Amino acid sequence: YDVSGTVSEVDSEERLYGAVVTLEDKDGKQWNTISNGKGIFRLHVPEGTYTVKTSYMGYTPQVQSVRVTRDCFIRTRMKPWSRVNGKMNWEN
C-alpha cells in the first residue's frame, strides 16, 4: 500500500522540503524517504502497523502510529525548537 503525506511547519503551514520520514514495523524493519520540494512524501509498504518518525533540522521530531490496511495519507506538522538562555528548549 502507498503511505503518502505532507510535512509542514505548524504555525505557517509552510511545506518543508527535505524532511526525513521513516516507517518502522514491529520487527524493526524500516522504510525511509525524504519530502520533496512541495513537502510531499510517499512510501510503499505492506499491510501492518507502523511507527512513523518525521524529523527536520531545527524542528522537534514527530512520532505517530499508523495502521495500514489500504492507501493512506498522513499530515505531519512540525514545531520549531528554540534556544532559551543559550540552552536548547524543545517545544512540545
Summary of the structure (lengths in Angstrom):
residues: 92
radius of gyration: 13.8
end to end distance: 31.0
largest distance: 46.9
contacts: 248
relative contact order: 0.30
helix: 0%
strand: 61%
